[in-house]
Every structure is written in C-alpha cells, then in structure tokens.
Amino acid sequence: MKTKPTAKILIGTTNQGKIRELNELLADLPAHLIDLDEVGQIGEIEETGATFAENASLKAIGYARQTGLMTIGDDSGLEVAALANAPGVFSARYGGNKTGFDEKIRLLLNELNTVPNANRSARFVCVMSLANAEGEVVFEAEGVCSGQLAESPRGTGGFGYDPIFIPSGFDMTFGELGSDIKQQISHRARAAVKIIRYLQGFFAV
C-alpha cells in the first residue's frame, strides 16, 4: 500500500489566533503545517488589497515566493450592515494598527450607537488563498458566518471581535461558545472545509 505524501504547508499569517485555529482545522491533513516563525527572516506582506480575496492572494503569493513553500493566505474581517459593511478589510486596522481589540470593540459599538434605528446584523467573512511553491494561486475558498452584534462584550474565548459576535441560531457570542462549536460554524471553518477538500485530492495517490 502506498503511503500518502507528507508535505509542508506554510500558514501565511502573523496572527497567533488565526495560526491556532488553522492548525486545529487542518490537523487531519497529511501535511506538516508550519508558521512564519519557523522559516526564518522574511519580509512581511502588506495588506494593500481592496477585498479579502485580494489580500489573501497577496499573502499566499508573497510568502510562497519568499519561502518556496505551498502557502495558505488568509484574510478575514467583520462586516456590519448598519455601517455599510465596515470595518470589513480594515477590521484588524480599525482604530489604528496599534490599537488593541478591547478598544476596537469599544469604538465599533460606540459608532453603531450613533446610527439611528440601526439593526445589529453583521457577518464574519474569511477568504483563504492557496499558492503553490512557485507562488501561483491554485485555489481560493470563501466562508461566511452571519449573525448579530451583542450590546457589550461577553466571554473571553476566541480572539478579535469574537466577544461581540453572536452567530445565527445561538444566543451566545463566539467569546462564550466553545471552540468545538466555532470549528464547525465559523467563517474560517467554512473556508477551511473547502481548502481541505481540495488538498485531500491534491495529496491523493
């Protein structure tokens, strides 16, 4: 019987929360997942794209070309309906690059409170791009998780805006829900399922 090959796949992000989630979501792949800290000194890729897909591809291509490794680039964010889908691609930079997420959440909720009769509908969006070792995007996947925003942060789980996001069908935030549930319904989990399906075919022998 042939043994499935074990390849290296680079997770092209410096966000430790994303690295942790992707390692959990992709754990069953016949591949060795590595992060940027394991590949030495390389230049960070700036997120200059206008969409999640553009930023995900920029990171996948840029890191793959620097390392010669198959790379997953991930870009994600929170879109709030009452704020014309802001902060969107600027979710991580909302309120300033050096502003912590406690402050970003406070700023976002305050902004929402200034919108007359604002509904609290929101959604998390994630796009993952997979680049081969030559730096060519070979697959792209999008995942969306719809819900609404809580009036104040609740829970200490997850990262980013998780403490104020209540996914549809639940009455608890991602900050309160266990990681086992988040790994099934989150935007990143839904994108990861598509990436896994592609990679399973890629590694099949």
C-alpha positions, 0 to 999 in steps of 0.5 A: 500500500502506498503511503500518502505524501507528507508535505509542508504547508506554510500558514501565511499569517502573523496572527497567533489566533488565526495560526491556532485555529488553522492548525486545529482545522487542518490537523487531519491533513497529511501535511506538516503545517508550519508558521512564519516563525519557523522559516526564518527572516522574511519580509512581511506582506502588506495588506494593500488589497481592496477585498479579502480575496485580494489580500489573501492572494497577496499573502499566499503569493508573497510568502510562497515566493519568499519561502518556496513553500505551498502557502495558505493566505488568509484574510478575514474581517467583520462586516456590519450592515448598519455601517455599510459593511465596515470595518470589513478589510480594515477590521484588524486596522480599525482604530489604528494598527496599534490599537488593541481589540478591547478598544476596537470593540469599544469604538465599533459599538460606540459608532453603531450607537450613533446610527439611528434605528440601526439593526445589529446584523453583521457577518464574519467573512474569511477568504483563504488563498492557496499558492503553490511553491512557485507562488501561483494561486491554485485555489481560493475558498470563501466562508461566511458566518452571519449573525448579530452584534451583542450590546457589550462584550461577553466571554473571553474565548476566541480572539478579535471581535469574537466577544461581540459576535453572536452567530445565527441560531445561538444566543451566545457570542463566539467569546462564550461558545466553545471552540468545538462549536466555532470549528464547525460554524465559523467563517474560517471553518467554512473556508477551511472545509473547502481548502481541505477538500481540495488538498485531500485530492491534491495529496491523493495517490 
